[in-house]
Amino acid sequence: MSREPNLSLNHNSKILIVGAGVFGLSTTLHLLKRGYTNIHLFDRQPFHSNHYAESAGADGASCDINKIVRASYGGQYLYQDLAFKAMPEWQRWNEELSATPASELPDSLSQDLKLWHNVGFLRLSGGNGGLAQSEIDTQANFPASIKDTQYRTSDPQRRNDALKAGTPSSKLDPFDRLSRDLPTDGILDTTAGFVLASHACAWALHLCQRSGHVTTHFGPSHALKSLLKAGDRVTAITTAAFERHTADFVLIACGGWTPSLLPETEQLLETTAGSILGIHIPGSRPDLRARFSGDNFPVWSWDMGGFGSDSGGFGGIYGLPLTPDNVLKIAFRGAKWTSYTRPSQTPSSTDKTAISYPETSLDQIPAEAMRVLRTFCVTHLPDLLTLDLTTCRLCWYTDSVDNSFLIDYVPKHENLVVASGGSGHGFKFLPVLGEHVVDVMERKESAYTRLFAWRDVPKGKKNGLEEGPEGWRTLDKQAMVGNEAWRTGKGLEEKCKL
């Protein structure tokens, strides 16, 4: 796309941002930093009342209890560097939140709340030993100055080094595999951790609003209905309530809803779902609360690239420590579910007649996902199977064809930019990503604007997007299960469709 300066965009331009998740919030924050004064933020969710909480019905990928923050990106230096840039910003937000008078904070936030928790990230290779190639590349590409923060669990010397540095042994072996003489290999990365996602979004929204230069339009009546155009310009948007809002510039940052709103993105983006379980640890189990506390339990992943290979029937699993509300989250991303329930809006589309669209379920996930998670817990977290699920849901992401973000002008449009394609790894960049979105808007070229640019569909591997409605991952081919299957496992194998 052209990178000539955008002379039509100035600090007084009326900028409409559709989507108040991570991409939209971060862009708003960085527009404010650059002096823009007339920003309108739209979302179909009533974020002022539900505060981004999935338990209150917020259904975007940003609306989660927690998200992983890590810089482990194999050979992808730009994402690695951006993640390392985000970490001190998360810490700064912790400090700024604690210093903000309680009277100025929204109801969902308090001074004693920490957004960023640097608890470490244990990336386990699975039961077969040896590091995954992505981990080998990560360790090779991490700066020399942080090599001492990386501990290989199969190396007795490095385990001892971790203990001397004050790392509890439970973070090196949270599933007691070493004591059971089970193969164990992986890296404990102590630069990483997690953030409280819904609270982080609420904080970012608070920062936007206290500027006095952001007008919010939240709730179902403000959902985007259409873009009104004159030639190559978007002149206004209309909402579900048939209100018309004029615009000098429009940014679409609608996560999993983006392909259904911008047909031009259908070949580059696909809406997919991960499977998430939440288990509340009751006060009657202080032993489990202590075990799964972030002081003793890391963020972890198990054989993230191994589902469907020789992983013993389970791979692509991750989890996080307890939240302040004592909820433990485990999730399966080895299969990315799709739901082809909306017709394609691209008249020339010949390779598929429908697009994947978020179909939120708050109490069920596909049986195959439950099988994988339950199989893992039988061996590694059996205590959890004695407790009911408090959350059993699909989290809808937007995968790009190459897992890289899509942030660029929509072809043949002078004032319309899309910011999407988070591909399940965008949240960590909330404090910093908007800088590069604004660069795109202002047509300032950089390594990041080139990385995120509109691109052709790559030949060969397409991240599963080539499967379309005929693929095995579609929800209409899955049996959906919930808490009963979690607790008993009865009939689960029969319900799986592999």
N, C-alpha and C positions, 0 to 999 in steps of 0.2 A: 504494500500500500504506500501511497505517497507520504513523504514526511516534510512537505513544505509547511512553514509555520501557519497555524490556524489564526488568521488575522481577524476572523469574524467572532472569535471567542475572547471576551474581555471580562474583567472582574465584576462587572455589573450584569453580565449575561444571565438570563433566566435558565438555570440548569435543572432539568428533571431527571432524577435518579429513580428508576423503577426497580425495587428490590432492596430491602434494608437488612440483608444478611451481611456476611463478612465482606464480600466484594463491594457492596453498596456503601456500607458504613466506612470502610477504609478509604474509599474514594472520597466520600464526604469530608472526612477528617483532613485529608491532604489537599482538597480544594480549599478548605478553610485556611490551612497553613500557607497557601499561596495567595491568599487575599480575596478569594471569591466570596461574594456577599449575598447572592440570591439563589439559594439552593433549595429545591423541593424534593423531599424524600417520600416515596410511595411504597406501600406494601399492603397486601390483602389481609395480613395478620394484624390483630389489635395489640401491637407490642406494648402500648402504654399500659394495658391492663394485664396481659399474660406474661410480660417481661421475658419473652423468648423461651419460656419454660415448656418443654414438650409435655409435661404432665398437665399443663393448662391448655393444650391443644395446638401449640405452635409446632408446625410440621416441616420446616425447612431443615436442611442439613446443618445449618448454623445453630439450630435450636436443640441442643443436646446438653447432657449434664457435664460432659468433659470431652476434651480432645487432646490428642498427643502433640507435643512439641518436640521435634527432633531435627537434626541437621544431617542425618544419615541418608544420603542421596546417591550412593555409588559414585559414578563418574559425572554426575550432573552438578558441576561446580556452581552454576548460577543459583540454583535452588539451595544448595548447601550454604553459600555465602549469604543469601537472603534470610535463611533461617537463623544463622548466627547473628545477623543484624537484628532480627526480631527479639531474640532472647533478652538482651539488656533493656529493650523497650517494654517487654512484659514486666520486668523487674521494676522499671520506672513507674509503670501503671500501679503495681502493688503499693509503692511508696506514695504515689499521688492519691490513691484511694484512701489509704490510712490517714492521710493528712486533710482530707475533705471533711468539713463539718457535717455531722449526721443530718442536720436540718436541711442540707442541700442535696442529699442523696435520694434517689428513687427508693420506693419501698423494698425492692428486691436486693438492695445493696446495704452494706454496713461497713464501718471503718475497720472492723477486725477481720473482714473477709479477704483472703488472699486469692487473687485470680491465677497466678502462676506458681506452680509447685515443682521445684527442681528435685524430683525424687529419683531420677535415673530411669533408663530404658534398657531392659534386658531383652535382646534380640536372640532368641534361641533357634537353632537350625533344625530342630526336630529330633527324632529318635535315632537318626542314622549317623550323626557326628559329622564334623567338617563344617566349615563356614560356607554359606552361600556366596556365589560370585559377587552379588551386590554388596555383601558385607566386606568381602576382601577389597573391593574397589573403594568402599567408604573408608576403611582403615588406611588404605594407601593414600587417599586424597585429603584426609583430615590434616589440618595444620600441625606442624611438629610441636607447636607450643601446647597442644592439648592431648598429646599422645598418652600422658600419664593419667588421663581421665578415662581411658578405655581399658577394661579388664576382661581378658578372655577366660571364660569359666572352666575350660579344659586344661588351663595352665596353672599348676599348683603355686608357682611363684607369683603369678599375677593375682591369684585369689588371696594369697598372703599379703601382697601389697595393698589390696583393697581393704582388707581387715585393718592393717596398720594405719590406713588413711581414715578410718572411722566408719567404713561402710559395714553395715550389719551383714552377717553371713546369709541371712534370709533373703537379701536382695540378689545374692549371687546364685542361690539355689532355692527359689520360693516354692518349688514343687517337690523338694526332698528327693531329687533324682540321684544326687551323689551318694546320699546315705543308703539308697536302695540299689546302688551299683548299676544304675541305668545310664546308658550313653547320654552325655551332656556336653554340648558345645554351643558357644555363643559369645556375645559381647555384652557386658554391662557398660553402657555409655552414660557416665554420670553428668554429662552436660545437658541431658534431655530431661523431660518430665511431661507435665500436662497442665492444661488450663481449664478452669471452670467455664464452660462454653457459654451457656445462657447468661451467666453473670457478666462475662466479658463483653458480650453484645450489649447488654443493658448499660454497662459502663461506657462503651464507645458511643452509644446513642446519647447518653448523658453529656459526654464531651461535645458532641455535635450540637445539642440543643442549647447548652449554656453559652454558646458563641453568640446567639441572637441572630444568626444569619441562615438558619435552617428552619424551614416550615415542613412539618410532618403531616402526611395524609395516610392514616392507618385504618385498617378494618376492611371487611368484605366489600363495602360500597366503593372503596378506592382501588380495587383490583383493576389492572390494566385490561381494557376491552379492545382498543384499537389505536393504531398510529395514523394520524392524519398527515398527508403529504402533499407537497406542491413541488413537482419536479424531483430533484434529488435531495430535497430538504424535508425534514419532519417539522411541521408547523405547530402541532399540538398532539396531545393524547386524549382519549376519552376513557372514562372509567365505568365500572359496572353500574354506577348510579347515573350514567349518561351525562356526567359532568365533563366539560371540555376545559383542558388546561393548556394554554399556549406555551410554546417553548422556543428558546434559542438553541438549546442543545439537549439531547436525550441520551441517557446511558441505560441500557438494559442489563440488569444484574440479578436475574431471577432464578438462579440455580437450576434445579431440576425441571422447572417450568419454561426455561429458555427456549428449547427447541419448538415447543408448541406455540410460543409467542413470536419467534423469529424463524420463519421457515428456511431462511438462508443458511441457518446453522445445522440443519438436519443431518447433513453428511459429515459434519465434524464433531457433533455432540450427541450423546445418548444418555437418557435418564436411566440410572441403574440404582438398585437398592442393596444395602448391606443389612445383615441380620443382627439385632442387638437385644441382649438380655440384661435386665437389671435385677439384682437380688438385694433386698434390704436385710442387713445383718441386725438382728434384734438385740436389745439390751441384755437379754438372757444368755447371750453368747459373747461375754467379754473377751474370751479367748480368740474368737474370730475377729472381733473388732480390733484387737491388738495385732493379730497376724496380718490383717489386710490394710492396716494403717499405712499411709505414705511414709511413715518413719521406718517401717519394716518391709514394705512390699513395693516393688517398682512397677512402673508401666512395663508391659511385657508383650512379646509376640512369639508365635510358634509357627515355624515353617511357612512363612508368608507366601512363598512361591510354590508350595508343595502340594496343594490340594489336587487330587486326581492323579498324582504320580505314585511314588513308592513311600508315601507318608504314613502308611498304616491306616488309611481311612480318615485321617483328620489332619488338616493343615489350613493355612490362611486364617489363623485365629489370633486375636489379641485381647488384651484386657488392661484395666487401670485400677489403681487403689481406691479405697473408700472415698466417697464425697463427704462433705460436712454433714450430710443427712444420712450417712452410713449406708449408702447404696454402692454395691460393687457391680461394675459393668464388665461384661465379656461379650465379644462380638465375633462374627464370621464374615470375612470378605473374600473368601476363596472362590465363591461363585457370586457374580453380580447379577441380581435378578432384574428382569425387565417386565414391562406391562404395556403391550401394544394395543392400547384402547382408544387412541385418537387418530383420526385420518390425517395423512400427510397433507400439508397446505402448499406443497410445491407442485405446481401443475405439471412440470416436466419429470417428476419423480417416476422412474421406471423400475427401480430395484426393490422398492418396498412401498406398500400402500398405507402403512400406519406408522406412527411414531410412539416411542415409549413415553409414558406419562405417569407421574406419581399417583399411586393408589395407596393411601395411608392405611395401615393396620396397626392398631395400638395394643392388640392382645394376641397376635399370631405371627408366626414366621413359617417359611417353607419347611417341610419335614426333613429335607436333606440338611438344611442348616442346623436344625435342632439335633439331628443325629450326630453331626460333626462335633457340636459343642458339648453334647451330653457324653459322647465317647471320650472326649478329652477330660471332662470333669470326673468321670468314673475313675480314671487313673491318677489324676493330678489334683483335683479339688472335690473329693467325695462329700465333704461336709456341706457343700452348697446344694447338693441334691436332696438334702433333708429340709430345705427351705423353699417356700413358694416364690415364684417370680412376681416382682412388682412391675416390671416392664418387659414386654415381649413385642418387639415392633420392627418395622422396616424403616431404615433411614435412607432417604432418596438423595443420591449424589448426581452430579453431571460429569460423566466421563468424556474426555476428548479422545480422538483417535490415537493420540500418542501420549496421553496422560499429562500433557503440558497445557497450561491455561490458554484460553482463547480471549485475548484482549486486543481489540482492534476496531477500526471503522468497518461497519457493514458495507460490503461492496455496493457501489452506485449510490451511496448516501454521503452527504456532505457534513451532517451534524448528528449522526447516529453511531454510537459505539456500543459494542457488546463486551461484557466482562463476565466470563463464565468458564465452564470446564475445570472446576476445582478438582475433579478426579479423586476425591477422597483425601486430599492432602493440602487443602488451601487454608484451613482455619488458623494454623500457626502464624500465618503472615498478616493477621488482622492489623497489627500496629504499623506495618510497613508497606504492604502491597499497594496501597492507594497512590503512593508516590509515582509508581510506574504506570498506573492507570491514567493519572493526570498527565504524565509525559505523553501518553498516546493521544489523549484529548488535545493537547497543545502541539501535537506532531513533533515532539522532540525525540530524535532517534537515540537509542541506547542498545546495549546488549540485551536488556530485558524486553524492550519493545520488539526487538527482532525475535526473541524467543517466543513471545506470546502472539506473534503476528498471525493474521489469517493465512491459511496454508492449504495446499492441495491434500486430498486424502492420500496417505502414503500407500505404496504398493506392498503387498505381502501382509504381514500381521497388522491387524486393525483394532487391537484391543477388544475383540469380540463384537464390535459394532457391525461387522459384516453379516452376523448371523440373522439379524432381523427377526420377524415374528416366527420363523421356522426353527429358531434355536431352542435348545433344551431348557434355557434359563427363564423362559417366560412364565409368569405367575399362573397362567391358565393351565399349565402342565404340572403344577405343584399341588400337593395336598398341604393344607395349612394346619398347623398345630400350635398348641399353647401350653399352659401350665401343667395340665394333666400328663402330656407327653414328657415334659421335663421331669416331673416327679416320678413317673412309673416306667417310662420307656416302652410301654405296651403298644405293640403294633407299629412301632416307629419304622422299623426296617421295611415293612410291607408298604408303608405309605411313601417311601422314598422312590423317586423316579430318576434313575441315573442313565 
